[in-house]
Structures are given as structure tokens and as C-alpha cells.
Amino acid sequence: MVEEVKLFNTWSSPFGLRIVWALKLKGIQYESVEEDLTNKSPLLLQYNPVYKKVPVLVHNGLPVVESCIILEYIDETWKQNPLLPEDPHKRAAARFWAKFGDDKVISSLWAILTKEGKEREEASVQAIENLKFLEEELKGKRFFGGERIGFLDIAMGWLVNLVPVTEEILGFEVIDKEVFPNLSGWMLEFSGVPAIKENLPPHDKLVAEFRAYLATAPDN
Ligand SMILES: N[C@@H](CCC(=O)N[C@@H](CS)C(=O)NCC(=O)O)C(=O)O
């Protein structure tokens, strides 16, 4: 049977990027359906009626939503180049840190970008505290997954495109190389892997998109 794999996504989504990377790393052919989030397609609403968000992976007509759940689905469906470790404790740890990234790290970095003054300072303190956990996780490792890219690398991968965008917009360093040598090294290493590098959204286009967003929604 010829498999049908479709990805409903929008080019700037850090969550959608996870799925693009996972499919590329696994060598899976897919059709990309670009969504305009200001005018969502009936199909997106049909496939993700609960959250109405991208990414959605549709495999042989069946939708899967929520990026980390899609990653697990991809890993279980196409076994080559496994993303999650085999060891159950390491699998649990990878899922834990990915959830921590989504629950804590994204929001603190987003607040640095969108807040000002005292609120931005508080967000910076919070972000540093959160990033220190990731710095520790990377100790003695090339990738979060060890010698090769794994689930957590993909889940945290948004750092490599959104941190430089944030730094350019704000005009200061968010991830200090001296404070976070492991994390900075990982960002270089990860973004140098062909499947990652070749599928990063254009930096300048992202900067323009974020600037436009901040200009219209200053009070996040
Ligand atoms: N937890 C979701 C987050 C997905 C998400 O926030 N997607 C954004 C784009 S980056 C979206 O579709 N936003 C549309 C909306 O909120 O209406 C995931 O991991 O897939």
C-alpha cells in the first residue's frame, strides 16, 4: 500500500518544525499543507477540532495532533533512526524534559521577548533558572540523545532558530556562551546537522514576522 503522509503546518511554527525534522531524519516522504492561521482551512478544523492548531500529521487519512505526540507516533510507525531511547528510564526522562521545555522554557523565553522592564527582568531570571537544568542534562553529551539526535533534541530544537531571532530583535544575548557552554555548543552542533540546517525557516523572514507580531500585540 502506498502510504499517504500529510503535514498541516505553518512555516514559522516551532512545533511544526519538530515534525518536519523527524520526518526528514526518518526519510519519510510527505506532502506539506501550508495553513494560514488567520484563516484556518476547514480540513485543519476537522482534523484538530479541539485545539484548532498546527501541526497536524495525517497518516493514511488518520489525524494525529500535538507535536510531541506526533513525534512519538512517527517513532512508533517508522522504526528507522529511532528518536526515543530504548531504556524505559531514559525514555521517561526524555519525555519529562520535553514537557518541561514546553511548560516552562518556551513561556519564559517568550516573556523575555514580549514583556518589558521589570517583567522582562523577572522572565530572564526564570529563563536562566530553567535553562540551567538543560545545561546540566547536556553535561558530557554531544546531543541530548547522546551521540545522535533524539526525541529531546527535536523537542528543544526550536531554541536554535528562536533564540537568535529573539537576540536580534532585543539586541542582547539571551543564551550567554560562558554561562551555558553546553547549551551553546549543542545549538551549534544541532543546527549543523544537514536534516536540521536544511529545514530551518529563514532567519530574516522570522525576524520580520516576529517584529510585525510585536508591533500589533505589544501587551502579551
Ligand atoms: N501544544 C501544541 C502547540 C501548537 C501551537 O501552538 N501551534 C500554533 C502555531 S505555532 C497554532 O497553531 N496557533 C493557532 C492558534 O492558536 O489559533 C503542539 O505542541 O503541537
The ligand as a Tripos MOL2 file, in Angstrom:
@<TRIPOS>MOLECULE
LIG
   20    19     1     0     0
SMALL
NO_CHARGES

@<TRIPOS>ATOM
      1 N1          0.9810   22.1780   22.0550 N.3       1 LIG1
      2 C1          0.8450   22.3430   20.6340 C.3       1 LIG1
      3 C2          1.1120   23.7790   20.2850 C.3       1 LIG1
      4 C3          0.8160   24.0720   18.8190 C.3       1 LIG1
      5 C4          0.6940   25.5640   18.5490 C.2       1 LIG1
      6 O1          0.7000   26.4040   19.4690 O.2       1 LIG1
      7 N2          0.5650   25.9210   17.2650 N.am      1 LIG1
      8 C5          0.3530   27.2910   16.8940 C.3       1 LIG1
      9 C6          1.3430   27.7050   15.8050 C.3       1 LIG1
     10 S1          2.9900   27.8320   16.4290 S.3       1 LIG1
     11 C7         -1.0460   27.4450   16.2890 C.2       1 LIG1
     12 O2         -1.4870   26.6280   15.5230 O.2       1 LIG1
     13 N3         -1.7280   28.5380   16.6500 N.am      1 LIG1
     14 C8         -3.0250   28.8310   16.1320 C.3       1 LIG1
     15 C9         -3.9830   29.2790   17.1940 C.2       1 LIG1
     16 O3         -3.5900   29.3110   18.3780 O.co2     1 LIG1
     17 O4         -5.1000   29.6120   16.8510 O.co2     1 LIG1
     18 C10         1.8260   21.4010   19.9390 C.2       1 LIG1
     19 O5          2.8430   21.0470   20.5430 O.co2     1 LIG1
     20 O6          1.5260   20.9690   18.8150 O.co2     1 LIG1
@<TRIPOS>BOND
     1     1     2 1
     2     2     3 1
     3     2    18 1
     4     3     4 1
     5     4     5 1
     6     5     6 2
     7     5     7 1
     8     7     8 1
     9     8     9 1
    10     8    11 1
    11     9    10 1
    12    11    12 2
    13    11    13 1
    14    13    14 1
    15    14    15 1
    16    15    16 2
    17    15    17 1
    18    18    19 2
    19    18    20 1
@<TRIPOS>SUBSTRUCTURE
     1 LIG1         1 GROUP 0 **** ****
